[in-house]
Amino acid sequence: MKKILTVTIILAVFCGPGMAEDEEHHPSMAVMFDPLSTGIGIGLGIANVSLEFQVAFSDYVGMSIAPVFAYYKTGDIEVYGGGFEIGPRFFFSGKKLSGFYAYPLVSFAWAAGENSSNSDSASGGGIFVGAELGYSWTWTPGFMMYLGAGAGYFKYLGDLSEYEPTWPVQPRIRFALGYGW
């Protein structure tokens, strides 16, 4: 898996601009999938589903929304949750959903869990406010790839609100594949 990811990133960085679609085809809508978070989740035993939906309002501005659902069970402990991420995406090149972008975002997640052996349960969530800078490629007929990085502030809510994360400013790395039309 690590070798496949490395080869994909190298091809995207060095060959991506030359292989990208001509100037006339830039999608107005797209569906993206993050294989890294899903793969890491599966590796940790977490069922994680996240799709991002994007729409371009103009050549320079789009909107992204990404619902997320997760489930984890080990022994007597069962946790389930969900959330969403939303924000405008600004494209500096004027090519709709392609090229260099800035993405200010806010995400909200909530989870609940219980331990069936002792009836303990807890619920809570968090809010993340941050930004990401990156680049997106579009190939014929509409295959897309995003690479980005950023940071944001995370705050616990609910039963967890008494806790503070060790590092409230958290990094964000993005690798997504998708299709645009």
TITOR-177859 format. One line per 4 residues: number of its first residue (from 1); their letters; for each residue x, y, z of C-alpha. Coordinates in steps of 0.1 Angstrom, whole numbers, plus 2048, in hexadecimal, padded with zeros to 3 digits. Layout:
% residues N
NUM) a) X:Y:Z  ...
% end
This chain:
% residues 181
1) mkki) 800:800:800  81C:818:809  82E:812:7E8  80E:817:7D4
5) ltvt) 808:838:7E6  82C:844:7E0  82A:83C:7BB  808:84E:7B8
9) iila) 815:86D:7C9  835:86D:7B4  822:869:793  80A:885:79E
13) vfcg) 825:89E:7A6  83C:897:789  824:88C:76E  802:89B:779
17) pgma) 804:8BD:769  80E:8AE:747  7F3:893:748  7D8:8AA:754
21) edee) 7B9:8B1:73F  7B9:8CD:726  7AF:8F0:730  78B:8EC:724
25) hhps) 77F:8D0:73B  77C:8D9:75F  760:8C8:773  745:8DB:785
29) mavm) 73D:8BF:79D  752:8A3:7AD  751:886:7C6  771:880:7D8
33) fdpl) 77D:863:7EE  79A:863:807  7AB:841:805  7C4:849:820
37) stgi) 7AC:850:83C  797:831:832  7B6:81B:82F  7C4:827:851
41) gigl) 7A2:822:861  7A0:7FF:853  7C3:7F8:860  7B8:803:883
45) gian) 798:7EF:880  781:80D:87B  766:80C:860  769:82F:851
49) vsle) 755:83D:833  75B:860:827  751:86F:805  756:893:7FC
53) fqva) 73D:8A5:7E5  749:8C4:7D3  738:8DD:7BD  747:8FB:7AA
57) fsdy) 733:91B:7AC  74B:92D:795  76E:928:786  77E:933:7A7
61) vgms) 766:928:7C2  758:906:7CC  747:8F7:7EB  750:8D5:7FB
65) iapv) 73C:8C1:813  747:89F:821  732:889:837  745:86F:84B
69) fayy) 739:84F:85D  74E:839:873  74A:819:887  762:807:89E
73) ktgd) 75D:7E7:8B3  777:7D4:8C8  76D:7BC:8E3  752:7CB:8F8
77) ievy) 758:7EF:8EC  743:7FD:8CF  746:820:8C1  733:830:8A5
81) gggf) 733:853:898  730:86B:87B  735:88F:871  73B:8A6:854
85) eigp) 753:8BF:845  74A:8DE:832  75B:8FC:822  760:911:803
89) rfff) 77D:907:7EC  78F:924:7DA  7A2:91B:7BA  7BD:934:7B0
93) sgkk) 7C0:928:78C  79C:92F:783  797:90B:776  779:901:78C
97) lsgf) 783:8E3:7A1  7A7:8E1:794  7C8:8F0:79C  7D6:901:7BC
101) yayp) 7BB:906:7D7  7B5:914:7FA  79B:902:80F  78F:912:830
105) lvsf) 779:8F8:841  766:8EF:860  75F:8CB:86A  74A:8BC:885
109) awaa) 74A:898:892  736:886:8AD  73A:863:8BB  72A:84D:8D5
113) gens) 737:82D:8E4  730:814:8FF  741:7F7:911  728:7DB:913
117) snsd) 73B:7C9:92F  736:7E5:948  71B:7FB:939  732:819:936
121) sasg) 72A:831:91A  736:853:90E  72E:86A:8F1  73E:889:8E4
125) ggif) 74D:89A:8C7  762:8B5:8BA  765:8D2:8A2  782:8D9:88C
129) vgae) 788:8FB:87B  7A5:8FE:863  7B2:903:840  7C4:8EF:825
133) lgys) 7D9:8F9:807  7DD:8E0:7EA  7DC:8D7:7C6  7C2:8C3:7B2
137) wtwt) 7C7:8B2:791  7AC:8A8:778  7B2:88E:75D  79D:882:740
141) pgfm) 780:87A:743  77C:887:766  793:874:77E  79F:88C:799
145) mylg) 7BA:88C:7B4  7C0:8A5:7D1  7DF:8A9:7E6  7DF:8C3:802
149) agag) 7EB:8CB:825  7E0:8E4:840  7D8:8E7:864  7BC:8F0:87B
153) yfky) 7AF:8F4:89F  79D:8D7:8B0  785:8D9:8CE  773:8BD:8E0
157) lgdl) 74D:8C0:8E7  733:8AD:8FB  73F:894:916  762:89A:90A
161) seye) 762:8C0:90D  775:8BE:92E  793:8B0:91A  7AA:8C4:905
165) ptwp) 7BE:8B4:8E9  7E4:8B3:8F0  7E9:8C7:8D0  7CA:8DC:8C8
169) vqpr) 7DA:8E8:8A8  7DA:8C9:892  7E9:8C2:870  7D4:8B7:852
173) irfa) 7E0:8A3:834  7CA:89C:816  7CC:882:7FA  7AC:87C:7E8
177) lgyg) 7A1:86B:7C8  781:871:7B6  76D:878:797  760:899:789
181) w) 746:8A2:76F
% end
